Amino acid sequence: MRNQRGGGNMQDELDKIFESFDKNAVFKDKNLLQTNYTPEVILHRDEQIKQIASILAPTLRGEKTSNLFLYGKTGTGKTLSIKYVRDALYKRFNKNSPFSLRIEYLNCKLKKVSDTEYRILAELINQLGGEVPSTGLPTQAVYSKFIDLVDSKKQLVVLILDEVDQTAKKLSNNFLYNLTRLNSELSKSKISIVGISNDLTFLEDLDPRVRSSLSEEEIVFPPYNAIQIQDILNKRAENAFKAGILEGGVIPKCAAYAAREHGDARRALDLLRVAGELAERESSKKIMLKHIDEANSKIERDKILDVVQSEPKQFQYVLYSIIHLSENSKDKSFFTGDVYNFYQDLCLKNKLETLTQRRVGDIIQEFDMLGIINVRVISKGRGGRMREIRLAISRDILKKVKEIVQDAINYN
């Protein structure tokens, strides 16, 4: 009988939770705060949008445009701006033209896509209405299928490759070079490429042939400042929340957090949305400053877990090496060389191809940027400089990070 009563009490508790969400005193339209939402007006990016439009406008006449490269930090409006221009081009395009216009968007960081040339091409073929098996054909055959599909009728194809730096990290320069050279194999159609990167140094590391082909035109997106982020948040908040729900100072605090993160508007919108969700769970009448602080902690934690989960196997091997050394060194600090030695042994043990020391150094630098580790350069006089590493993951999520990494590499 006690169990039944307990079950009844639990049902009452659940009903209370669901009823409080039915009332929905916080959100009017939460979609406006999602990162995939494209607003009708994009604030503080007029200059960049006009530049993109000027470069891509000849597509309306069926002319191949210069390849275009957009770069700037995360959350500076690159993807938003190019999608905005894409939609405007489609609206303007004359359906009775003697050619078709296809503008295809692909995020190269998606795990199912970015691993191999084969998968990227298969995804593009899929978007263009063709079909290839997810594995099994020679890569050259998939290239041929892609070219045949593009050239099957008179059309102009614009490929938008978001986070294209991820592709270059995992694949050879040849892949990007081949993409920029596809026009020489087409007779009826033309292809233009728009590359987007969060990595400002990405072009410097590319083969000069690829660099000149990929970035015939370049547009830089500077970080937003705190005032600009406030404008963006105020505009979205007008219709995202019920009237009077935001406590004074919430939006400036959100903007200040995001401005510290290199002017990342995406981060600011996430903060505001998560703060709203936390207030809603508490049945709070207002979104308060404390909700912003709680949202910031939650996003930090989720971001690290998401990164660890989605990174390729090599990254996870390097991270496992760092965690192991941190747990087994006396003062919790060690050097890049120690990481590389342990990582090499780990790869040998698990029959995984070993990356070069330089590439592992790049991965360590990425972990530093993500806040997973802290790296300090120590000068050893004539002995040169060494990078000292300390793990920076908070204790409350370290256990979860270890589980993800161990699971991924099947470490025994």
N, C-alpha and C positions, 0 to 999 in steps of 0.2 A: 504493500500500500504506500509506503514511504516513497518508493521510486515513482509511483504514479503521481503523488503529490508534487515530487520534485520536478517531474516532467511537466505538470501543469504550471508550476511556478516559472519554469524556463520558457514555456509557451507565452506566458504573460509578459515576461521580460522581452522576448522577441517581438511581440505585438507592439510593445511600447517603442522599441527601436524603429520598427517599420512605420508606425504612425508618425513619429517625429520626422522621418524622412518624407512621408507623404505630404506633410505641411510645407516642407522645403522653404524655410524662411531666409535662406542665404542666396541661392543661385536663381537667376532668371533664365540664362542660357550659358551653361558651362562650356559649350563648344567654342565660344569666342576666346577662351583661354588656352585651348589646345594648340600644340605647335603646328599641326597640319591645317589649321584654319587660315584661309587667305582673306584678309580684310579688303573692303572696297577701296579704302584709302590707305596707302602705305606712307607713314609719316617719316620725314627726315631722310628720304632716299630719292627725292625728285631727280637729282643730278645723275645718279647711277642708272635709274630707270630710263631716263631720256637717252643716255649713252647706249644702253643695251638696245633700245628701240631703234636708234639711228643705225647701229651696226647690223641688226637683223631685218630691218625694213625691206631690203632688196629681195628677201624671200617671197614677198607678195607679188613680185614680177617674175618669179621662177629662177632667180639668179642665186648662185652659190655665194654665201657671204664668207668673210674671213672667219677663221676659227677664233673663238673668243675664250678668254680665261678670266674667271672672277675669283678673287681671293680676299680673305679677311678672316678675322677670328670667328669662332662659333657665335651664332646669335646676332650677326650684324646685318641680316636681311638679304643675304645673297640668293638663297633659294626662293624666298618670298618674291623678290624682285624679278627673277627670271620667269617664274611661273605667272606672275602678273602680266609680263610682256607677252608670254606665250598665249595666254587667254585673249589678250587684246589683238594679237596677230590672227588668231582663229576667227574672232568676231569680224575682222576686217577682210578676211580672205574671200575672194570671189569664187563661189562654189561652181561657177560655170567656166572657170579657167581651164585651159587645155592641159594642165598638170595638177597633181595632188600635192598638198602640203602636209607633212607628218612631223610633229615635234614630239619626240619621245624622251621621257625623263627616267633616269635610272640612278638609284642610290648605290654606289659601288661598295658601301660598307655593309650592306645586307649580307649576313653570313652565308646564305644559300647561293649568293651571286658572286661574291668577290674572290672566292678561292682560286678559280682557274679561268683562263681565257675561254675555255669551253662553256663554262656556266654563264659568263657574262654574255657571250654571243647567243647562247640558247635563250636567255631571258629577253634579249633584244629581238630575236626571231619570234618569240612568243608574243611580244608586244606588237610586232608588225603583222600579226595574224598567221604566222607560220607555226611549224611544230618540229621539234627534234627531241629524241629521248634525252633524259637528264644526264646519261653517261653512255659510253659504248662506241661512239663514232670517233674516227681520228679528228683532231682539232682542225686540220686542213679541210676536211669534208664539211665541218660546221661553218667555217669561213665561206666556203663556196656556196653553201645553202643561204647564208646571210646575203651575200652579194647577188645571188639569183633573185632572192625575194625583193631586195631593194630595187633591182633593175628590171623587175617584171612589168613595170609600167613607167610612164613619164612622171616622175615625182621628185620633190625636193625634201630631203630628210634632215632634220636638225636633231642631233643626239645631245641631250643634256646629261653629262656624267657628273653627278654630285659626289663629293668626297673622292675625287679621282686619285688623290694621293694614296688612298688605301690600296688601289689597284697597283700602283707603281711599287708600293712596298712589298706586295705579295707576288707580283708577276715581273717579268723582265721588261726593260724599256721597249723591247721589240713590239710588244702588244700595242702600246700607245702609238708607236711609229707606224705600225701597219694600219691602225685606224685612220691616222691622218693621211695615209697614202691610198685609201680605198677608191678615191675618185678616178684614179688612173685605170681601174678595172671596170668602171661603169660606162655604159654607152647612152642609156636613156635618162638616167637619174644623176642626182648630185647629193653629196653629204657634207654638212657642216657640223663642227663639233663645238659644244660649249662645255668647258671643264670648270668645275668649282672645287676649291680647296680651302680648308681651314688652316693649312700649314703654309706660312708665309715664305718658308725657305724651300718649299717643295720643288720649284722650278730650277733652283740652283743645283740640285742634285741630279737633274735629268741629263741624259745625253743631249749635247747641243743641237743635234738634228731634230730630236723630238721637241725640245724646248721651242725652237723657232717655228716648228709646224703647229704646235698646240696653242701657242700664245701669240698669234699674229696680232691680236688686239688684247689688251689687258685692262681690267677695271678693278680698282682697289676699293674695298668697303671698309672705311675706318670704324673703330668702335663707337658705339653711342655713348654720350656722356650722361650723367645722372639726370639732368633736366630733360633731355630727349627721351630717356627711358620713362620718366614720369609722364610725359605727354602720351607715350604709347600705352602705358598702363591706364591712365585716366580715360583714354578713348575706348579701350576694350571694356573697362569696368562699368562704363555707363550702361551697357546693355547686358553685361555678364551677371551682374548682381542685382538683387532687390534694392530699392531706394533706401538710403540711410544705413546700410549694413556695415560700411567701412568706418572704423574708428579713425579719428584724426591722426595723421602721421604714418598710417599704414603704407600708403603708396610711396611717400618719400623714403621710408625705411627699406621697402622692397627694391626701389631704384638704387639706393646706396649699396645694398648687398651686391646687386648685379653689376654696378659700375666698378666695384672692386674686382669682379670676375671679368675683366677686360671688356666692359660695356656689352654684356650678353643679354639682349632683350628676351631671348627664349628662356633663359634662366629666371628672369624677373617674372615672366608670365607663369612659369611653373610654380614659383614661390607663392604668387597670389592665389593660384588655383588650389594648391595643397593647403595653404592657410585657410581658405574657404572650406575645404573638405574637413579639416580638423575642427573648425568652429561648428560646422554642421553636426559632426559626431558628438560634440559636447552639448548640442542644443543651445549654443550661445546666441544671444540676440545681436551680437556684433562680431566682426572679425577684428581682433585686437592685436596690438604690437607683439604680445607673447606668442600669438599664433604664427607670426612671421618667423620668430626665432625657432619655434618647434619645427616649422616647415623646412627651414634651412638645414637643421640637423638631419631631418628625415631624407631630404633630397641628397645630401652629401653621402649618407649611408647607402641609399638606393643606387646612386650613381656608381659608387665603387663596386658594389655587387654586380651591377649590370655590366660594367666594363670587364670585370674578371670573368663573368659568364660568357661574354660574347667574343673575347679575344681569341685569336687562333692558338693552336696547340703550343707553338714555339714560345709565345708570350707567357703561357701558363707554366711552361717548364722554367723559364727565367724567374717568374714570380715564386714558384715553389722553391727554387734555389735560394732566393732572398729570404723567404720565410724560414727555411731550414737554418740558414746561417745566423739569422737574427736570434733564433731560439737557442743556438748552440755556441754563440760567441759571448765572452765574459762581459764586455761592456756594451753589447748589442750593436756595435758598429763594425763594419768590414769594408773591403774595397772591391772595385769593379773586377779586378783579377780573380779574387776569391769566388765571386759569383760565376765568372766564366768557367773556372776550373770545375766547380760543382756541377754546373749546367752541362758541361761536356760529358762528365761521368754519367749523368742522368740520361743523356741522349744515347750514349753507348749502351747503357743498361737496357733501355727500352727500344733499341734499334730505330732511333729517329735521326734523320739527317741533322748535322750540327751546323748552326749558323756561324758566320765569321765573328771574331771578337768585336769588330767595328759595328756590325749589325746588332749584336747583343748590347753594345754601348748605346745605340740609338733607342733600343727598347727600354733600357734603364732610364734614359732621358725622358721618354714618354711617361713612364711610371712617376717620375719626379713631377712632371707637368700636371698629372692627374691627382697629385697629392697622396699617392700610395706610399711613396718613400720620400725622404729628404736626402738630397745629395749635396755634399760640401767639398769644394776643391781645396786640396791641401798641397802647398808647395813643399817640395822636398829638396830645395836648393838645386844642386847640379843633378840630383836624381830625378828631376822633372816634377810634374804635378800628378797627384793621385786623386781619384774621386772616392770620398768616404760616403758610405751609404748607411742610412738608418731607416728601419721600417716605420711608417707614419700612420698605419691603419689603427684605429682605436680598438681597444680590447673587446668591446661589445660586438664588433663585426668580424674580428680576426678569425674566430672559430668557423664562421660561415664561409669566409673567403678560403680557408684551408680545405674545407669540405669540397667546395666547388673545384678547386685546383686538383686535389687528390683524385676526385672522381674523374676529372677530365683526362688526367694522364695515367689513370689506373695504377697508381703507385702503390706498391705492396710494402 
